[in-house]
Amino acid sequence: MTSARRSSCGIGRIVEVKLLAASALLLAFVAGCSSTTSTPAPTSSVTATIGTAGGTVTGPNGVQVVIPAGALDGNTTIGIA
């Protein structure tokens, strides 16, 4: 009976260690995930008036919007944030 007792204790210990490891992994996964997302506020914004001749608006970090000639019916304010 002693050998049976040792075997069951060994198996129980293995299950306990596996459960502990699985719990630690789950906790690490949940802690790594964030339910809140935040969008950083733009550091600056640019606006320009573009007419029927077209033009280019260059915004923060070099982003560009190119408006081809004839795309707009008249003067229009274009903004990049």
C-alpha positions in Angstrom: 0.0 0.0 0.0 2.9 2.3 0.6 4.0 2.1 -3.1 0.4 3.0 -4.2 0.4 5.9 -1.9 3.7 7.2 -3.3 2.4 6.9 -6.9 -0.7 8.8 -6.2 1.2 11.5 -4.4 3.6 11.8 -7.3 0.7 12.2 -9.8 -1.1 14.6 -7.6 2.1 16.7 -7.3 2.5 16.7 -11.1 -1.1 17.8 -11.6 -0.6 20.5 -9.0 2.5 21.8 -10.7 0.8 21.8 -14.1 -2.2 23.6 -12.7 0.1 26.2 -11.1 2.0 26.7 -14.4 -1.2 27.0 -16.4 -2.5 29.6 -13.9 0.7 31.6 -14.2 0.5 31.6 -18.0 -3.1 32.7 -17.9 -2.3 35.5 -15.5 0.6 36.6 -17.7 -1.6 36.6 -20.8 -4.4 38.6 -19.1 -1.9 41.1 -17.6 -0.4 41.6 -21.0 -3.7 42.4 -22.6 -5.2 45.8 -22.1 -8.9 46.4 -22.6 -8.4 50.2 -22.9 -7.0 51.7 -26.0 -5.8 55.2 -26.2 -5.1 57.2 -29.3 -2.3 59.7 -28.7 -3.3 63.3 -29.3 -2.0 64.8 -32.5 1.1 66.9 -31.9 0.0 69.4 -34.5 -2.4 69.9 -37.4 -2.2 71.6 -40.7 -5.0 73.2 -42.9 -4.8 74.6 -46.4 -7.2 76.0 -48.8 -7.1 74.1 -52.1 -9.0 75.3 -55.2 -10.0 73.9 -58.6 -6.3 74.0 -59.7 -5.5 71.3 -57.1 -2.6 71.2 -54.7 -0.8 69.3 -52.0 -1.3 69.6 -48.2 1.7 68.4 -46.2 0.9 67.5 -42.6 2.8 66.3 -39.5 5.5 63.7 -40.1 5.6 64.4 -43.8 2.1 63.0 -44.6 0.7 64.4 -47.8 -2.7 64.7 -49.4 -2.5 65.4 -53.1 -5.7 66.9 -54.6 -5.7 66.7 -58.4 -6.8 69.6 -60.6 -10.6 69.6 -61.2 -11.3 67.4 -58.1 -12.8 70.3 -56.2 -15.6 72.7 -57.3 -14.1 75.7 -55.5 -11.9 76.7 -52.6 -12.0 74.0 -49.9 -10.2 73.8 -46.6 -8.3 70.6 -46.3 -7.0 69.6 -42.9 -4.5 67.0 -41.7 -4.2 66.2 -38.0 
